[in-house]
Amino acid sequence: MSKPQVGIIMGSKSDLPVMQEAIKFLEEQEIPHEVSIVSAHRTPHRMVKYAEEARKRGIKVIVAGAGGAAHLPGMVASLTSLPVIGVPIKSSNSIDGWDSVLSILQMPGGVPVATVALDGAKNAGILAAQILGATDKVIAKKLDAYKKELKEKVEESAEQVENYGYRGNKIGFGS
């Protein structure tokens, strides 16, 4: 695999099952990436070093997942001018995930963090690819094919439902 373009970081190993969705998407799209655990609270020096050196290593987008107080995405965004995508994670010490969502979403002016849905790591992977695809024609072409596939799946489902003549809840499809 060539030099990583996307850095995927998370606050602890327990975040990996959620973050695996971003990893999987990037692997499917053949986008080089790296994965690490970087805790804003337990390893702040590691976090600073990661954020400050990411660009030098060729990273172009950082996807940062965190639960609970979820400071990792915002703190990393404060240390780099690279785009940071935050993934709020519903963790064991979370208040139904709302603490994580708000910690990542409510950033002060000048320190933006693109925020996806709670446990929405797949969308973070897709957004990272779209950011890269803005200037990389190969990635853009793969994303266009992915979006076309999504559209075709919905159209196929719609056709199946319409042909079946589903009329549940008084919604009529087909004739």
Backbone as a printed PyTorch tensor [residue, N CA C, xyz], in Angstrom:
tensor([[[  0.8540,  -1.1810,   0.0000],
         [  0.0000,   0.0000,   0.0000],
         [  0.8960,   1.2380,   0.0000]],

        [[  0.4980,   2.2400,  -0.7660],
         [  1.3000,   3.4540,  -0.8260],
         [  1.1190,   4.2930,   0.4350]],

        [[  1.7550,   5.4230,   0.4490],
         [  1.7620,   6.3180,   1.6060],
         [  0.3400,   6.6660,   2.0580]],

        [[  0.0280,   6.5400,   3.3600],
         [ -1.3170,   6.8480,   3.8490],
         [ -1.7310,   8.2950,   3.5620]],

        [[ -2.9850,   8.4500,   3.1160],
         [ -3.5450,   9.7730,   2.8710],
         [ -4.5760,  10.1580,   3.9310]],

        [[ -5.1470,   9.1440,   4.5870],
         [ -6.1420,   9.3740,   5.6290],
         [ -5.6210,   8.8020,   6.9350]],

        [[ -5.6820,   9.6100,   7.9720],
         [ -5.3320,   9.1410,   9.3030],
         [ -6.6050,   8.8560,  10.0720]],

        [[ -6.7390,   7.6480,  10.5740],
         [ -7.9000,   7.2860,  11.3880],
         [ -7.4050,   7.0860,  12.8080]],

        [[ -7.9020,   7.9190,  13.6980],
         [ -7.4870,   7.8270,  15.0900],
         [ -8.7120,   7.7120,  15.9840]],

        [[ -8.4960,   7.1510,  17.1480],
         [ -9.5860,   6.9840,  18.1080],
         [ -9.0200,   7.0650,  19.5040]],

        [[ -9.8930,   7.3740,  20.4530],
         [ -9.4600,   7.5680,  21.8250],
         [ -9.0530,   6.3060,  22.5540]],

        [[ -9.6450,   5.1640,  22.1900],
         [ -9.2760,   3.9100,  22.8480],
         [ -9.6240,   2.7310,  21.9590]],

        [[ -9.0980,   1.5740,  22.2990],
         [ -9.3390,   0.3600,  21.5300],
         [-10.8270,   0.0090,  21.4870]],

        [[-11.5610,   0.3920,  22.5130],
         [-12.9970,   0.0960,  22.5410],
         [-13.7640,   0.8300,  21.4370]],

        [[-13.1570,   1.8430,  20.8270],
         [-13.7770,   2.5840,  19.7210],
         [-13.6030,   1.8720,  18.3730]],

        [[-12.7220,   0.8890,  18.3310],
         [-12.3840,   0.2270,  17.0700],
         [-13.5740,  -0.4170,  16.3580]],

        [[-14.4960,  -1.1000,  17.0530],
         [-15.6250,  -1.6790,  16.3170],
         [-16.4260,  -0.6390,  15.5210]],

        [[-16.5800,   0.5620,  16.0430],
         [-17.2770,   1.6220,  15.3020],
         [-16.3850,   2.1390,  14.1830]],

        [[-15.1410,   2.4230,  14.4780],
         [-14.2290,   3.0080,  13.4990],
         [-13.8850,   2.0420,  12.3680]],

        [[-14.1110,   0.7580,  12.6060],
         [-13.8410,  -0.2610,  11.5890],
         [-14.6330,   0.0040,  10.3110]],

        [[-15.7840,   0.6620,  10.4280],
         [-16.5960,   0.9600,   9.2430],
         [-15.8910,   1.9550,   8.3130]],

        [[-15.1940,   2.9190,   8.8640],
         [-14.4180,   3.8590,   8.0350],
         [-13.2380,   3.1330,   7.3980]],

        [[-12.5880,   2.3080,   8.1980],
         [-11.4390,   1.5410,   7.7010],
         [-11.8720,   0.6550,   6.5300]],

        [[-12.9780,  -0.0510,   6.7150],
         [-13.4900,  -0.9590,   5.6860],
         [-13.7990,  -0.2010,   4.3910]],

        [[-14.4520,   0.9590,   4.5090],
         [-14.7860,   1.7240,   3.3060],
         [-13.5260,   2.1560,   2.5690]],

        [[-12.5520,   2.6680,   3.3050],
         [-11.3090,   3.1210,   2.6670],
         [-10.5750,   1.9500,   2.0130]],

        [[-10.6160,   0.7830,   2.6530],
         [ -9.9840,  -0.4020,   2.0550],
         [-10.6920,  -0.7870,   0.7610]],

        [[-12.0220,  -0.7680,   0.7720],
         [-12.7920,  -1.0950,  -0.4280],
         [-12.4770,  -0.1340,  -1.5740]],

        [[-12.2330,   1.1180,  -1.2500],
         [-11.9270,   2.1340,  -2.2600],
         [-10.4260,   2.1890,  -2.5840]],

        [[ -9.6590,   1.3530,  -1.9080],
         [ -8.1970,   1.2900,  -2.0920],
         [ -7.5230,   2.6320,  -1.8120]],

        [[ -7.9840,   3.2790,  -0.7460],
         [ -7.3950,   4.5520,  -0.3290],
         [ -6.4380,   4.2640,   0.8230]],

        [[ -5.1750,   4.5850,   0.6530],
         [ -4.1960,   4.3030,   1.7120],
         [ -4.5030,   5.0900,   2.9860]],

        [[ -4.4020,   4.4040,   4.1100],
         [ -4.7290,   5.0220,   5.3990],
         [ -3.8930,   4.3880,   6.5030]],

        [[ -3.8770,   5.0570,   7.6240],
         [ -3.2240,   4.5360,   8.8140],
         [ -4.2270,   4.5700,   9.9560]],

        [[ -4.0270,   3.7240,  10.9470],
         [ -4.9420,   3.6330,  12.0790],
         [ -4.1230,   3.6530,  13.3600]],

        [[ -4.5810,   4.4640,  14.3380],
         [ -3.8630,   4.5320,  15.6060],
         [ -4.8100,   4.9070,  16.7430]],

        [[ -4.3730,   4.6200,  17.9400],
         [ -5.0810,   5.0550,  19.1440],
         [ -4.3310,   6.2470,  19.6970]],

        [[ -5.0610,   7.3400,  19.8450],
         [ -4.4850,   8.6000,  20.3020],
         [ -5.4870,   9.2170,  21.2770]],

        [[ -5.2200,   9.1510,  22.5430],
         [ -6.1620,   9.6770,  23.5280],
         [ -5.8350,  11.1210,  23.8930]],

        [[ -6.8420,  11.9750,  23.7840],
         [ -6.6490,  13.3830,  24.1490],
         [ -6.3840,  13.5300,  25.6420]],

        [[ -6.9340,  12.6410,  26.4490],
         [ -6.8140,  12.7640,  27.9050],
         [ -5.6900,  11.9300,  28.5040]],

        [[ -5.4560,  10.7440,  27.9640],
         [ -4.4520,   9.8600,  28.5560],
         [ -3.0900,   9.9630,  27.8940]],

        [[ -3.0550,  10.4030,  26.6250],
         [ -1.7730,  10.5580,  25.9230],
         [ -1.7500,  11.8890,  25.1650]],

        [[ -1.8680,  13.0020,  25.8760],
         [ -1.9430,  14.2930,  25.1750],
         [ -0.6960,  14.6130,  24.3520]],

        [[  0.4740,  14.2080,  24.8100],
         [  1.6960,  14.4860,  24.0340],
         [  1.6990,  13.6910,  22.7310]],

        [[  1.1930,  12.4630,  22.7890],
         [  1.0720,  11.6340,  21.5780],
         [  0.0950,  12.3000,  20.5990]],

        [[ -0.9980,  12.8420,  21.1230],
         [ -1.9880,  13.5150,  20.2890],
         [ -1.3780,  14.7320,  19.5950]],

        [[ -0.6460,  15.5410,  20.3470],
         [ -0.0130,  16.7290,  19.7720],
         [  0.9720,  16.3210,  18.6760]],

        [[  1.7900,  15.3410,  18.9680],
         [  2.7800,  14.8740,  17.9840],
         [  2.0740,  14.3510,  16.7270]],

        [[  1.0220,  13.5630,  16.9120],
         [  0.2870,  13.0200,  15.7650],
         [ -0.2510,  14.1560,  14.8940]],

        [[ -0.9360,  15.1040,  15.5100],
         [ -1.5550,  16.2020,  14.7590],
         [ -0.5060,  17.0750,  14.0610]],

        [[  0.5630,  17.3710,  14.7510],
         [  1.5750,  18.2580,  14.1840],
         [  2.3960,  17.6020,  13.0780]],

        [[  2.5190,  16.2870,  13.0870],
         [  3.3480,  15.5920,  12.1030],
         [  2.5460,  14.9310,  10.9800]],

        [[  1.2350,  14.9530,  11.0570],
         [  0.3960,  14.2480,  10.0810],
         [  0.6670,  14.7050,   8.6500]],

        [[  0.6960,  15.9970,   8.4200],
         [  0.9080,  16.5250,   7.0670],
         [  2.2650,  16.0860,   6.5200]],

        [[  3.2930,  16.1110,   7.3630],
         [  4.6380,  15.7010,   6.9210],
         [  4.6630,  14.2500,   6.4600]],

        [[  3.7830,  13.4200,   7.0500],
         [  3.7220,  12.0020,   6.6810],
         [  2.8450,  11.7700,   5.4570]],

        [[  2.2390,  12.8190,   4.9080],
         [  1.4100,  12.6870,   3.7190],
         [ -0.0750,  12.5750,   3.9950]],

        [[ -0.4680,  12.6750,   5.2570],
         [ -1.8870,  12.6250,   5.5960],
         [ -2.5650,  13.8750,   5.0500]],

        [[ -3.7480,  13.6830,   4.4450],
         [ -4.4890,  14.8060,   3.8770],
         [ -5.8130,  15.0540,   4.5980]],

        [[ -6.3070,  14.0370,   5.3100],
         [ -7.5620,  14.1320,   6.0640],
         [ -7.4190,  13.2690,   7.3060]],

        [[ -7.9400,  13.7630,   8.4260],
         [ -7.9200,  12.9800,   9.6650],
         [ -9.3590,  12.6650,  10.0620]],

        [[ -9.6180,  11.3930,  10.3460],
         [-10.9060,  10.9460,  10.8830],
         [-10.6380,  10.5870,  12.3370]],

        [[-11.3090,  11.2770,  13.2570],
         [-11.0600,  11.0800,  14.6880],
         [-12.3430,  10.6760,  15.3960]],

        [[-12.3330,   9.4870,  15.9790],
         [-13.4940,   9.0010,  16.7090],
         [-13.2550,   9.0720,  18.2000]],

        [[-14.2930,   9.4750,  18.9380],
         [-14.1620,   9.5770,  20.3890],
         [-15.5220,   9.4970,  21.0490]],

        [[-15.5450,   8.9210,  22.2430],
         [-16.7670,   8.8280,  23.0210],
         [-16.6610,   9.6700,  24.2790]],

        [[-17.7310,   9.7020,  25.0420],
         [-17.7340,  10.4710,  26.2910],
         [-17.5360,  11.9510,  26.0150]],

        [[-16.5650,  12.5450,  26.6930],
         [-16.2870,  13.9720,  26.5260],
         [-15.8160,  14.3060,  25.1110]],

        [[-15.2570,  13.3200,  24.4100],
         [-14.9250,  13.4050,  22.9810],
         [-14.1090,  14.6230,  22.5810]],

        [[-13.0290,  14.8700,  23.2760],
         [-12.1860,  16.0170,  22.9560],
         [-11.2130,  15.7820,  21.8070]],

        [[-10.9690,  14.5190,  21.4500],
         [ -9.9400,  14.2160,  20.4540],
         [-10.1180,  14.9570,  19.1240]],

        [[-11.2740,  14.8990,  18.4570],
         [-11.3750,  15.5890,  17.1670],
         [-11.0960,  17.0910,  17.2560]],

        [[-11.6660,  17.7530,  18.2290],
         [-11.4740,  19.2020,  18.3680],
         [-10.0560,  19.5790,  18.7220]],

        [[ -9.4520,  18.8170,  19.6130],
         [ -8.0630,  19.1170,  19.9900],
         [ -7.1310,  18.9100,  18.8010]],

        [[ -7.3440,  17.8450,  18.0340],
         [ -6.5220,  17.6130,  16.8440],
         [ -6.7430,  18.7380,  15.8420]],

        [[ -7.9970,  19.1390,  15.6510],
         [ -8.2980,  20.2400,  14.7200],
         [ -7.6350,  21.5430,  15.1520]],

        [[ -7.4440,  21.7220,  16.4510],
         [ -6.7990,  22.9470,  16.9280],
         [ -5.3010,  22.9520,  16.6480]],

        [[ -4.7520,  21.7910,  16.3340],
         [ -3.3100,  21.6460,  16.1560],
         [ -2.8680,  21.5000,  14.7000]],

        [[ -3.8260,  21.3950,  13.7690],
         [ -3.4750,  21.2030,  12.3630],
         [ -4.4440,  21.9640,  11.4780]],

        [[ -3.9990,  22.2660,  10.2650],
         [ -4.8990,  22.8820,   9.2890],
         [ -5.4920,  21.8370,   8.3430]],

        [[ -5.1960,  20.5620,   8.5740],
         [ -5.8100,  19.4900,   7.7890],
         [ -7.2900,  19.3840,   8.1420]],

        [[ -8.1300,  18.9420,   7.2080],
         [ -9.5280,  18.7080,   7.5520],
         [ -9.6360,  17.5730,   8.5750]],

        [[-10.4750,  17.7690,   9.5700],
         [-10.7130,  16.7610,  10.6010],
         [-12.1970,  16.4120,  10.5780]],

        [[-12.4630,  15.1210,  10.5200],
         [-13.8340,  14.6150,  10.5570],
         [-14.0140,  13.9060,  11.8890]],

        [[-14.9650,  14.3670,  12.6740],
         [-15.2120,  13.7810,  13.9810],
         [-16.3130,  12.7350,  13.9380]],

        [[-16.0560,  11.6250,  14.6160],
         [-17.0510,  10.5610,  14.7400],
         [-17.4210,  10.4410,  16.2140]],

        [[-18.5980,  10.9340,  16.6090],
         [-19.0240,  10.7540,  17.9930],
         [-19.3860,   9.2780,  18.2210]],

        [[-18.8980,   8.7330,  19.3190],
         [-19.1150,   7.3140,  19.6120],
         [-19.8920,   7.1660,  20.9170]],

        [[-20.9200,   6.3550,  20.8590],
         [-21.6820,   6.0560,  22.0710],
         [-20.8820,   5.0280,  22.8640]],

        [[-20.2560,   5.4830,  23.9110],
         [-19.3810,   4.6170,  24.6960],
         [-20.0140,   4.2640,  26.0350]],

        [[-19.3340,   3.4300,  26.7910],
         [-19.8700,   2.9680,  28.0780],
         [-20.0150,   4.1040,  29.0890]],

        [[-19.2080,   5.1340,  28.9650],
         [-19.2960,   6.2640,  29.8930],
         [-20.0540,   7.4470,  29.2900]],

        [[-20.8630,   7.1540,  28.2810],
         [-21.5480,   8.1950,  27.5380],
         [-22.9750,   8.4010,  28.0430]],

        [[-23.4980,   9.5670,  27.7880],
         [-24.8860,   9.8930,  28.1040],
         [-25.6750,   9.7050,  26.8120]],

        [[-25.9570,   8.4460,  26.4810],
         [-26.6350,   8.0750,  25.2300],
         [-25.9460,   8.6500,  23.9960]],

        [[-24.6830,   8.9970,  24.1000],
         [-23.9320,   9.5180,  22.9700],
         [-24.0600,  11.0130,  22.7480]],

        [[-25.0140,  11.6570,  23.4320],
         [-25.2240,  13.0930,  23.2110],
         [-24.0270,  13.9230,  23.6640]],

        [[-23.3650,  13.5000,  24.7200],
         [-22.1780,  14.2360,  25.1560],
         [-21.1090,  14.2210,  24.0670]],

        [[-20.9490,  13.0810,  23.4170],
         [-19.9660,  12.9690,  22.3410],
         [-20.3590,  13.8100,  21.1340]],

        [[-21.6240,  13.7260,  20.7430],
         [-22.1040,  14.5030,  19.5910],
         [-21.8690,  15.9930,  19.8260]],

        [[-22.3060,  16.4900,  20.9710],
         [-22.1850,  17.9250,  21.2380],
         [-20.7400,  18.3620,  21.4220]],

        [[-19.9080,  17.5180,  22.0200],
         [-18.4970,  17.8680,  22.1940],
         [-17.7990,  18.0580,  20.8580]],

        [[-18.1820,  17.2690,  19.8800],
         [-17.5410,  17.3520,  18.5680],
         [-18.2120,  18.4120,  17.6940]],

        [[-19.5130,  18.5060,  17.7850],
         [-20.2800,  19.4120,  16.9310],
         [-20.1020,  20.8820,  17.2980]],

        [[-20.0880,  21.1900,  18.5780],
         [-20.1050,  22.5760,  19.0400],
         [-18.6980,  23.1630,  19.1880]],

        [[-17.9870,  23.2530,  18.0790],
         [-16.6350,  23.7930,  18.1060],
         [-16.6660,  25.3150,  17.9720]],

        [[-15.6880,  25.9790,  18.5870],
         [-15.6400,  27.4420,  18.4780],
         [-15.2050,  27.8710,  17.0770]],

        [[-15.5420,  29.1030,  16.7290],
         [-15.1350,  29.6550,  15.4430],
         [-13.6330,  29.5460,  15.2520]],

        [[-13.2270,  29.1570,  14.0660],
         [-11.8110,  29.0330,  13.7470],
         [-11.2590,  27.6300,  13.9070]],

        [[-12.0250,  26.7380,  14.5350],
         [-11.5620,  25.3640,  14.7430],
         [-12.6800,  24.4080,  14.2810]],

        [[-12.8990,  24.3300,  12.9630],
         [-13.9900,  23.4770,  12.4880],
         [-13.6600,  21.9940,  12.5620]],

        [[-14.6790,  21.2120,  12.8540],
         [-14.6060,  19.7590,  12.7820],
         [-15.8650,  19.3160,  12.0450]],

        [[-15.6980,  18.6700,  10.9120],
         [-16.8470,  18.0950,  10.2220],
         [-17.3340,  16.9420,  11.0900]],

        [[-18.6160,  16.9120,  11.3960],
         [-19.1390,  15.9210,  12.3270],
         [-20.1730,  15.0440,  11.6410]],

        [[-20.0000,  13.7320,  11.7770],
         [-20.9730,  12.7880,  11.2300],
         [-21.8780,  12.3030,  12.3590]],

        [[-22.8300,  11.4750,  12.0230],
         [-23.7950,  10.9690,  12.9960],
         [-23.1230,  10.1150,  14.0760]],

        [[-23.8110,   9.9460,  15.1650],
         [-23.3700,   9.0820,  16.2500],
         [-23.0550,   7.6990,  15.6870]],

        [[-21.8510,   7.2080,  15.9510],
         [-21.3610,   5.9250,  15.4350],
         [-21.3280,   5.8840,  13.9090]],

        [[-21.2480,   7.0280,  13.2650],
         [-21.3120,   7.1280,  11.8030],
         [-19.9650,   7.0770,  11.1090]],

        [[-19.1250,   6.1380,  11.4930],
         [-17.7730,   6.0670,  10.9280],
         [-17.7600,   5.7970,   9.4280]],

        [[-18.7230,   5.0350,   8.9270],
         [-18.7360,   4.7840,   7.4770],
         [-18.8710,   6.1000,   6.7280]],

        [[-19.7800,   6.9680,   7.1750],
         [-19.9230,   8.2630,   6.5100],
         [-18.6540,   9.1020,   6.6470]],

        [[-17.9420,   8.9530,   7.7390],
         [-16.6700,   9.6690,   7.8920],
         [-15.6660,   9.1800,   6.8550]],

        [[-15.6320,   7.8670,   6.6180],
         [-14.7510,   7.3200,   5.5900],
         [-15.1330,   7.8130,   4.2090]],

        [[-16.4360,   7.8660,   3.9530],
         [-16.9200,   8.3610,   2.6550],
         [-16.5640,   9.8370,   2.4940]],

        [[-16.7870,  10.6360,   3.5420],
         [-16.4660,  12.0630,   3.4610],
         [-14.9630,  12.2810,   3.2620]],

        [[-14.1430,  11.5100,   3.9410],
         [-12.6860,  11.6190,   3.7420],
         [-12.3380,  11.3300,   2.2860]],

        [[-12.9460,  10.2890,   1.7180],
         [-12.6980,   9.9520,   0.3150],
         [-13.1760,  11.0780,  -0.6040]],

        [[-14.3230,  11.6840,  -0.2880],
         [-14.8360,  12.7780,  -1.1140],
         [-13.9100,  13.9920,  -1.0660]],

        [[-13.3450,  14.2610,   0.1010],
         [-12.3880,  15.3690,   0.2080],
         [-11.1860,  15.0950,  -0.6910]],

        [[-10.6650,  13.8740,  -0.6320],
         [ -9.5390,  13.5040,  -1.4890],
         [ -9.9520,  13.5170,  -2.9650]],

        [[-11.1710,  13.0630,  -3.2350],
         [-11.6650,  12.9880,  -4.6070],
         [-11.8700,  14.3310,  -5.2710]],

        [[-11.8910,  15.3870,  -4.4840],
         [-12.0160,  16.7310,  -5.0650],
         [-10.8190,  17.0640,  -5.9490]],

        [[ -9.6750,  16.4420,  -5.6760],
         [ -8.4670,  16.7130,  -6.4590],
         [ -7.8260,  15.4540,  -7.0380]],

        [[ -8.4100,  14.2940,  -6.7650],
         [ -7.8590,  13.0240,  -7.2500],
         [ -8.9080,  12.3510,  -8.1310]],

        [[ -8.6580,  12.3150,  -9.4460],
         [ -9.6310,  11.7970, -10.4060],
         [ -9.8950,  10.3000, -10.2230]],

        [[ -8.8990,   9.5470,  -9.8010],
         [ -9.0810,   8.1060,  -9.6050],
         [-10.0560,   7.8530,  -8.4610]],

        [[ -9.8560,   8.5540,  -7.3500],
         [-10.7610,   8.4090,  -6.2090],
         [-12.1560,   8.9070,  -6.5880]],

        [[-12.2290,  10.0190,  -7.2940],
         [-13.5290,  10.5710,  -7.7130],
         [-14.2920,   9.5650,  -8.5660]],

        [[-13.6110,   8.8940,  -9.4640],
         [-14.2570,   7.9070, -10.3410],
         [-14.7970,   6.7380,  -9.5190]],

        [[-14.0380,   6.2790,  -8.5340],
         [-14.4950,   5.1940,  -7.6620],
         [-15.7140,   5.6240,  -6.8410]],

        [[-15.6920,   6.8580,  -6.3670],
         [-16.8360,   7.3650,  -5.5990],
         [-18.0720,   7.5050,  -6.4740]],

        [[-17.8890,   7.9410,  -7.7160],
         [-19.0210,   8.0240,  -8.6420],
         [-19.6380,   6.6410,  -8.8370]],

        [[-18.8040,   5.6180,  -8.9730],
         [-19.2990,   4.2490,  -9.1350],
         [-20.0180,   3.7880,  -7.8700]],

        [[-19.4900,   4.1430,  -6.7120],
         [-20.1260,   3.7850,  -5.4420],
         [-21.5080,   4.4260,  -5.3320]],

        [[-21.5960,   5.7070,  -5.6650],
         [-22.8790,   6.4200,  -5.5990],
         [-23.8820,   5.8350,  -6.5990]],

        [[-23.4010,   5.4600,  -7.7750],
         [-24.2710,   4.8440,  -8.7780],
         [-24.8140,   3.5160,  -8.2490]],

        [[-23.9700,   2.7550,  -7.5880],
         [-24.3840,   1.4810,  -7.0050],
         [-25.4600,   1.6930,  -5.9380]],

        [[-25.3000,   2.7220,  -5.1070],
         [-26.3170,   3.0410,  -4.1030],
         [-27.6580,   3.3450,  -4.7660]],

        [[-27.6070,   4.1620,  -5.8080],
         [-28.8170,   4.5500,  -6.5420],
         [-29.4950,   3.3180,  -7.1310]],

        [[-28.7060,   2.4380,  -7.7380],
         [-29.2650,   1.2440,  -8.3650],
         [-29.9210,   0.3260,  -7.3310]],

        [[-29.3430,   0.2220,  -6.1420],
         [-29.9290,  -0.6050,  -5.0860],
         [-31.2900,  -0.0550,  -4.6570]],

        [[-31.3940,   1.2500,  -4.5330],
         [-32.6710,   1.8670,  -4.1450],
         [-33.7030,   1.6710,  -5.2510]],

        [[-33.2960,   1.8880,  -6.4970],
         [-34.2270,   1.7130,  -7.6100],
         [-34.7050,   0.2690,  -7.7060]],

        [[-33.8100,  -0.6850,  -7.4680],
         [-34.1850,  -2.0980,  -7.4790],
         [-35.1870,  -2.4000,  -6.3600]],

        [[-34.9330,  -1.8600,  -5.1730],
         [-35.8620,  -2.0490,  -4.0520],
         [-37.2190,  -1.4340,  -4.3570]],

        [[-37.2120,  -0.2430,  -4.9260],
         [-38.4640,   0.4370,  -5.2660],
         [-39.2580,  -0.3880,  -6.2720]],

        [[-38.5640,  -0.9160,  -7.2530],
         [-39.2360,  -1.7350,  -8.2660],
         [-39.8390,  -2.9900,  -7.6430]],

        [[-39.1100,  -3.6220,  -6.7280],
         [-39.6270,  -4.8220,  -6.0630],
         [-40.8800,  -4.5010,  -5.2580]],

        [[-40.8580,  -3.3990,  -4.5300],
         [-42.0140,  -3.0100,  -3.7170],
         [-43.1890,  -2.6480,  -4.6110]],

        [[-42.9450,  -1.8860,  -5.6590],
         [-44.0080,  -1.4640,  -6.5610],
         [-44.6200,  -2.6510,  -7.2920]],

        [[-43.8020,  -3.5960,  -7.7130],
         [-44.3110,  -4.7760,  -8.4100],
         [-45.1130,  -5.6740,  -7.4770]],

        [[-44.7660,  -5.6400,  -6.2220],
         [-45.4790,  -6.4370,  -5.2260],
         [-46.8580,  -5.8460,  -4.9650]],

        [[-47.0030,  -4.5510,  -5.1870],
         [-48.2860,  -3.8900,  -4.9640],
         [-48.5250,  -3.5700,  -3.5020]],

        [[-47.4760,  -3.3130,  -2.7720],
         [-47.5860,  -3.0310,  -1.3410],
         [-48.5060,  -1.8590,  -1.0900]],

        [[-49.4700,  -2.0470,  -0.1990],
         [-50.4050,  -0.9760,   0.1250],
         [-50.5090,  -0.7840,   1.6350]],

        [[-49.4730,  -1.1450,   2.3600],
         [-49.4620,  -0.9430,   3.8070],
         [-49.5850,   0.5200,   4.1540]],

        [[-50.2350,   0.8170,   5.2290],
         [-50.4350,   2.1900,   5.6880],
         [-51.1010,   3.0740,   4.6270]],

        [[-51.9090,   2.4390,   3.7790],
         [-52.6740,   3.1450,   2.7370],
         [-51.8130,   3.8920,   1.7330]],

        [[-50.5630,   3.4510,   1.5990],
         [-49.6780,   4.0460,   0.5850],
         [-49.6690,   3.0690,  -0.5790]],

        [[-50.1610,   3.4970,  -1.7120],
         [-50.2510,   2.6170,  -2.8720],
         [-49.0990,   2.8040,  -3.8280]],

        [[-48.4900,   1.7160,  -4.2270],
         [-47.4440,   1.7460,  -5.2390],
         [-47.8870,   0.8480,  -6.3780]],

        [[-47.5420,   1.2070,  -7.5620],
         [-47.8900,   0.3770,  -8.7090],
         [-49.3720,   0.4910,  -9.0260]],

        [[-49.8200,  -0.4370,  -9.8620],
         [-51.2340,  -0.3750, -10.2590],
         [-52.0210,  -1.5370,  -9.7000]]])
